[in-house]
Amino acid sequence: MRNIALSFFAGIVLGFTGTALHNAFSPVGLILAIVASWLGIWLVGRAYGLRSAKLAAALGWIAVVYRAGTHGASYELLIFGNTAGNFFLITGFIGVLLIAVLPAG
């Protein structure tokens, strides 16, 4: 149970990092954000050897990125609907899910 909680927290950190980095230093920040997200989820699976740990990390990543891509109370957005934001959302989401469902190890 502790592994799953730590994996979820790792996913939250990866999602926050990707959100903060994807629009900075274009296009290098976008590439780093996507690669860091994919690599981070994969490394969680390698560390714990569990597919459920990768799924927990992916859920943490998705929760942060979903919240960052929707309007807040003051209509603020952290992931805009521009090219970098859309590319980060689509490739990040697909890649994170594919990596999460692959066998761990």
NULOSE-963498 format. One line per 5 residues: their letters; for each residue x, y, z of N, C-alpha, C, CB. Coordinates in nm, 4 decimals. Glycine has a CB too. Layout:
// NULOSE-963498
a) X/Y/Z/X/Y/Z/X/Y/Z/X/Y/Z  ...
// end
This chain:
// NULOSE-963498
mrnia) 0.0813/-0.1188/0.0000/0.0000/0.0000/0.0000/0.0867/0.1268/0.0000/-0.0930/-0.0011/0.1201  0.1977/0.1201/0.0706/0.2887/0.2348/0.0757/0.3483/0.2620/-0.0619/0.4010/0.2105/0.1785  0.3777/0.1546/-0.1377/0.4330/0.1721/-0.2722/0.3355/0.2452/-0.3633/0.4692/0.0367/-0.3329  0.2082/0.2132/-0.3499/0.1067/0.2773/-0.4341/0.0946/0.4254/-0.3985/-0.0304/0.2067/-0.4181  0.0960/0.4565/-0.2701/0.0861/0.5971/-0.2279/0.2076/0.6771/-0.2752/0.0731/0.6066/-0.0741
lsffa) 0.3260/0.6197/-0.2631/0.4461/0.6888/-0.3108/0.4450/0.7038/-0.4628/0.5719/0.6135/-0.2666  0.3930/0.6045/-0.5321/0.3829/0.6127/-0.6775/0.2852/0.7219/-0.7188/0.3395/0.4778/-0.7361  0.1731/0.7310/-0.6487/0.0756/0.8362/-0.6775/0.1385/0.9736/-0.6549/-0.0506/0.8195/-0.5895  0.2128/0.9882/-0.5466/0.2816/1.1147/-0.5192/0.3853/1.1454/-0.6273/0.3492/1.1100/-0.3810  0.4573/1.0434/-0.6738/0.5539/1.0639/-0.7823/0.4831/1.1122/-0.9085/0.6314/0.9336/-0.8113
givlg) 0.3654/1.0572/-0.9368/0.2872/1.1021/-1.0518/0.2434/1.2467/-1.0380/0.1659/1.0138/-1.0701  0.2088/1.2877/-0.9153/0.1710/1.4263/-0.8905/0.2894/1.5185/-0.9173/0.1206/1.4440/-0.7461  0.4069/1.4798/-0.8699/0.5271/1.5604/-0.8920/0.5605/1.5670/-1.0410/0.6464/1.5027/-0.8129  0.5497/1.4546/-1.1107/0.5764/1.4540/-1.2546/0.4774/1.5410/-1.3308/0.5719/1.3116/-1.3083  0.3514/1.5352/-1.2926/0.2505/1.6183/-1.3578/0.2749/1.7660/-1.3351/0.1130/1.5815/-1.3085
ftgta) 0.3107/1.8013/-1.2124/0.3401/1.9413/-1.1822/0.4630/1.9886/-1.2602/0.3621/1.9603/-1.0307  0.5654/1.9062/-1.2644/0.6874/1.9425/-1.3364/0.6605/1.9605/-1.4852/0.7952/1.8363/-1.3153  0.5861/1.8677/-1.5432/0.5519/1.8796/-1.6846/0.4672/2.0015/-1.7144/0.4798/1.7565/-1.7305  0.3735/2.0308/-1.6252/0.2881/2.1483/-1.6423/0.3697/2.2766/-1.6373/0.1794/2.1514/-1.5350  0.4610/2.2840/-1.5435/0.5428/2.4044/-1.5295/0.6436/2.4186/-1.6430/0.6155/2.4028/-1.3961
lhnaf) 0.6881/2.3085/-1.6997/0.7972/2.3122/-1.7968/0.7508/2.3166/-1.9415/0.8850/2.1937/-1.7774  0.6302/2.2694/-1.9711/0.5917/2.2497/-2.1112/0.5878/2.3789/-2.1932/0.4571/2.1839/-2.1170  0.5607/2.4914/-2.1312/0.5502/2.6164/-2.2060/0.6749/2.7034/-2.1930/0.4294/2.6939/-2.1594  0.7742/2.6559/-2.1195/0.8971/2.7320/-2.0989/1.0047/2.6839/-2.1957/0.9460/2.7191/-1.9527  1.0877/2.7743/-2.2383/1.2032/2.7423/-2.3238/1.1613/2.6629/-2.4473/1.3080/2.6630/-2.2444
spvgl) 1.0626/2.7120/-2.5173/1.0068/2.6425/-2.6330/1.1141/2.6186/-2.7387/0.8904/2.7228/-2.6928  1.1207/2.5050/-2.8017/1.0487/2.3793/-2.7848/1.1174/2.2810/-2.6893/1.0309/2.3143/-2.9184  1.2306/2.3211/-2.6326/1.3066/2.2301/-2.5464/1.2274/2.1937/-2.4214/1.4407/2.2932/-2.5069  1.1571/2.2904/-2.3620/1.0787/2.2640/-2.2425/0.9669/2.1644/-2.2673/1.0213/2.3921/-2.1895  0.9039/2.1745/-2.3832/0.7972/2.0814/-2.4195/0.8510/1.9402/-2.4322/0.7304/2.1242/-2.5503
ilaiv) 0.9623/1.9266/-2.4997/1.0229/1.7940/-2.5177/1.0663/1.7369/-2.3835/1.1436/1.8014/-2.6138  1.1286/1.8196/-2.3004/1.1704/1.7731/-2.1679/1.0508/1.7339/-2.0812/1.2520/1.8813/-2.0975  0.9422/1.8089/-2.0893/0.8232/1.7782/-2.0102/0.7640/1.6432/-2.0495/0.7184/1.8882/-2.0271  0.7569/1.6165/-2.1780/0.7000/1.4899/-2.2246/0.7924/1.3737/-2.1906/0.6743/1.4945/-2.3762  0.9203/1.3887/-2.2184/1.0158/1.2807/-2.1895/1.0245/1.2545/-2.0393/1.1554/1.3157/-2.2452
aswlg) 1.0238/1.3598/-1.9580/1.0293/1.3422/-1.8131/0.9050/1.2702/-1.7620/1.0443/1.4777/-1.7432  0.7900/1.3001/-1.8178/0.6671/1.2327/-1.7767/0.6732/1.0845/-1.8102/0.5453/1.2971/-1.8437  0.7115/1.0535/-1.9323/0.7200/0.9129/-1.9734/0.8258/0.8387/-1.8939/0.7507/0.9026/-2.1226  0.9423/0.8975/-1.8833/1.0526/0.8327/-1.8129/1.0210/0.8152/-1.6650/1.1811/0.9135/-1.8297  0.9571/0.9138/-1.6055/0.9221/0.9048/-1.4640/0.8258/0.7905/-1.4356/0.8615/1.0350/-1.4172
iwlvg) 0.7235/0.7752/-1.5178/0.6280/0.6652/-1.4990/0.6987/0.5317/-1.5188/0.5082/0.6783/-1.5974  0.7847/0.5232/-1.6180/0.8583/0.3996/-1.6423/0.9502/0.3669/-1.5248/0.9397/0.4106/-1.7717  1.0173/0.4681/-1.4697/1.1076/0.4459/-1.3563/1.0330/0.4044/-1.2297/1.1881/0.5716/-1.3289  0.9120/0.4533/-1.2115/0.8308/0.4074/-1.0985/0.8056/0.2583/-1.1111/0.6967/0.4845/-1.0914  0.7749/0.2136/-1.2311/0.7549/0.0705/-1.2545/0.8809/-0.0102/-1.2308/0.7062/0.0472/-1.3951
raygl) 0.9944/0.0442/-1.2708/1.1214/-0.0249/-1.2476/1.1559/-0.0299/-1.0994/1.2340/0.0436/-1.3247  1.1249/0.0761/-1.0263/1.1594/0.0830/-0.8846/1.0791/-0.0164/-0.8018/1.1372/0.2235/-0.8322  0.9497/-0.0277/-0.8296/0.8644/-0.1128/-0.7483/0.8318/-0.2466/-0.8140/0.7375/-0.0407/-0.7170  0.8525/-0.2576/-0.9434/0.8252/-0.3828/-1.0126/0.6781/-0.4179/-1.0191/0.8987/-0.4932/-0.9467  0.5918/-0.3186/-1.0101/0.4481/-0.3414/-1.0095/0.3795/-0.2566/-1.1160/0.3897/-0.3106/-0.8714
rsakl) 0.2901/-0.3191/-1.1894/0.2111/-0.2431/-1.2856/0.1148/-0.1499/-1.2125/0.1338/-0.3379/-1.3796  0.0655/-0.1944/-1.0972/-0.0266/-0.1094/-1.0207/0.0432/0.0186/-0.9730/-0.0833/-0.1870/-0.8998  0.1728/0.0129/-0.9476/0.2473/0.1330/-0.9099/0.2542/0.2297/-1.0278/0.3898/0.0963/-0.8618  0.2749/0.1764/-1.1471/0.2766/0.2625/-1.2653/0.1393/0.3226/-1.2912/0.3234/0.1841/-1.3880  0.0342/0.2444/-1.2699/-0.1011/0.2964/-1.2878/-0.1329/0.4053/-1.1857/-0.2031/0.1833/-1.2771
aaalg) -0.0870/0.3884/-1.0621/-0.1082/0.4904/-0.9594/-0.0339/0.6187/-0.9960/-0.0619/0.4391/-0.8213  0.0887/0.6064/-1.0454/0.1644/0.7239/-1.0876/0.0968/0.7920/-1.2062/0.3084/0.6847/-1.1239  0.0457/0.7123/-1.2987/-0.0250/0.7692/-1.4138/-0.1508/0.8430/-1.3692/-0.0615/0.6589/-1.5147  -0.2223/0.7885/-1.2722/-0.3420/0.8565/-1.2212/-0.3067/0.9881/-1.1526/-0.4173/0.7656/-1.1236  -0.1963/0.9901/-1.0801/-0.1507/1.1156/-1.0193/-0.1152/1.2186/-1.1243/-0.0307/1.0906/-0.9295
wiavv) -0.0457/1.1752/-1.2292/-0.0087/1.2645/-1.3387/-0.1335/1.3191/-1.4068/0.0804/1.1915/-1.4409  -0.2282/1.2307/-1.4365/-0.3510/1.2711/-1.5053/-0.4312/1.3685/-1.4195/-0.4367/1.1477/-1.5399  -0.4379/1.3443/-1.2893/-0.5138/1.4331/-1.2012/-0.4571/1.5744/-1.2029/-0.5141/1.3788/-1.0584  -0.3260/1.5865/-1.1964/-0.2638/1.7197/-1.1964/-0.2791/1.7870/-1.3324/-0.1146/1.7097/-1.1592  -0.2550/1.7144/-1.4380/-0.2621/1.7729/-1.5715/-0.4064/1.8093/-1.6066/-0.2044/1.6757/-1.6762
yragt) -0.5020/1.7279/-1.5650/-0.6422/1.7611/-1.5885/-0.6797/1.8902/-1.5163/-0.7331/1.6461/-1.5427  -0.6382/1.9013/-1.3919/-0.6703/2.0214/-1.3136/-0.6006/2.1447/-1.3711/-0.6298/2.0018/-1.1661  -0.4791/2.1265/-1.4191/-0.4048/2.2394/-1.4767/-0.4625/2.2824/-1.6110/-0.2575/2.2030/-1.4934  -0.5318/2.1942/-1.6791/-0.5875/2.2265/-1.8100/-0.7309/2.2757/-1.8062/-0.5800/2.1076/-1.8975  -0.7900/2.2868/-1.6866/-0.9264/2.3372/-1.6743/-0.9243/2.4725/-1.6032/-1.0164/2.2360/-1.5977
hgasy) -1.0281/2.5491/-1.6248/-1.0375/2.6823/-1.5640/-1.0535/2.6719/-1.4136/-1.1546/2.7611/-1.6239  -0.9843/2.7611/-1.3428/-0.9958/2.7681/-1.1980/-1.1039/2.8669/-1.1567/-0.8622/2.8072/-1.1358  -1.1054/2.9025/-1.0304/-1.2066/2.9930/-0.9773/-1.1981/3.1314/-1.0417/-1.1919/3.0049/-0.8264  -1.0797/3.1750/-1.0760/-1.0611/3.3059/-1.1403/-1.0360/3.2919/-1.2893/-0.9451/3.3810/-1.0755  -1.0753/3.1795/-1.3458/-1.0593/3.1490/-1.4879/-0.9133/3.1455/-1.5319/-1.1340/3.2504/-1.5703
ellif) -0.8244/3.1038/-1.4408/-0.6841/3.0902/-1.4776/-0.6607/2.9511/-1.5373/-0.5919/3.1139/-1.3544  -0.5646/2.9436/-1.6258/-0.5237/2.8183/-1.6898/-0.3735/2.8041/-1.6785/-0.5682/2.8136/-1.8386  -0.3283/2.6829/-1.6545/-0.1848/2.6564/-1.6540/-0.1402/2.5878/-1.7827/-0.1476/2.5706/-1.5338  -0.2301/2.5153/-1.8459/-0.2024/2.4537/-1.9758/-0.2993/2.5161/-2.0755/-0.2172/2.2955/-1.9710  -0.2467/2.6011/-2.1601/-0.3289/2.6726/-2.2570/-0.3639/2.5836/-2.3751/-0.2572/2.7981/-2.3054
gntag) -0.4581/2.6275/-2.4550/-0.4975/2.5547/-2.5746/-0.4147/2.5933/-2.6956/-0.6430/2.5781/-2.6033  -0.2872/2.6211/-2.6743/-0.1990/2.6526/-2.7861/-0.1319/2.5236/-2.8357/-0.0920/2.7585/-2.7442  -0.0412/2.5368/-2.9287/0.0234/2.4193/-2.9867/0.0995/2.3399/-2.8819/0.1174/2.4605/-3.0986  0.1768/2.4085/-2.7996/0.2550/2.3389/-2.6973/0.1642/2.2709/-2.5952/0.3495/2.4367/-2.6265  0.0588/2.3376/-2.5527/-0.0329/2.2801/-2.4557/-0.1066/2.1590/-2.5097/-0.1316/2.3835/-2.4113
nffli) -0.1571/2.1703/-2.6314/-0.2276/2.0574/-2.6925/-0.1351/1.9392/-2.7154/-0.2906/2.0995/-2.8242  -0.0140/1.9666/-2.7623/0.0819/1.8587/-2.7868/0.1207/1.7908/-2.6557/0.2074/1.9128/-2.8581  0.1395/1.8693/-2.5505/0.1722/1.8129/-2.4199/0.0579/1.7255/-2.3686/0.2029/1.9249/-2.3192  -0.0638/1.7735/-2.3791/-0.1780/1.6960/-2.3315/-0.1954/1.5653/-2.4080/-0.3044/1.7785/-2.3422  -0.1908/1.5727/-2.5390/-0.2182/1.4537/-2.6199/-0.1048/1.3523/-2.6099/-0.2404/1.4928/-2.7662
tgfig) 0.0175/1.3942/-2.6380/0.1284/1.2979/-2.6348/0.1598/1.2523/-2.4931/0.2532/1.3589/-2.6978  0.1475/1.3424/-2.3971/0.1711/1.3035/-2.2591/0.0712/1.2019/-2.2114/0.1677/1.4233/-2.1699  -0.0572/1.2271/-2.2357/-0.1624/1.1371/-2.1906/-0.1510/0.9996/-2.2561/-0.2988/1.1974/-2.2197  -0.1346/0.9966/-2.3876/-0.1232/0.8689/-2.4579/0.0014/0.7933/-2.4129/-0.1198/0.8912/-2.6098  0.1141/0.8636/-2.4038/0.2374/0.7984/-2.3628/0.2338/0.7466/-2.2208/0.3511/0.8923/-2.3777
vllia) 0.1801/0.8265/-2.1296/0.1712/0.7843/-1.9900/0.0818/0.6609/-1.9761/0.1175/0.8990/-1.9025  -0.0316/0.6603/-2.0459/-0.1193/0.5437/-2.0383/-0.0566/0.4195/-2.0999/-0.2503/0.5733/-2.1068  0.0102/0.4358/-2.2135/0.0758/0.3200/-2.2758/0.1859/0.2640/-2.1879/0.1332/0.3579/-2.4116  0.2655/0.3503/-2.1296/0.3731/0.3051/-2.0425/0.3153/0.2399/-1.9159/0.4658/0.4232/-2.0054  0.2041/0.2925/-1.8660/0.1445/0.2388/-1.7434/0.0877/0.1003/-1.7632/0.0361/0.3306/-1.6932
vlpag) 0.0360/0.0680/-1.8794/-0.0250/-0.0638/-1.8991/0.0748/-0.1688/-1.9460/-0.1377/-0.0537/-1.9989  0.1942/-0.1268/-1.9865/0.2960/-0.2248/-2.0222/0.3428/-0.2991/-1.8970/0.4155/-0.1562/-2.0929  0.3906/-0.4210/-1.9122/0.4387/-0.4939/-1.7940/0.5543/-0.4210/-1.7258/0.4828/-0.6354/-1.8332  0.5527/-0.4244/-1.5937/0.6585/-0.3599/-1.5155/0.7808/-0.4516/-1.5097/0.6085/-0.3257/-1.3717  0.8944/-0.3890/-1.4896/1.0133/-0.4716/-1.4716/1.1203/-0.4451/-1.5661/0.9802/-0.6095/-1.4803
// end
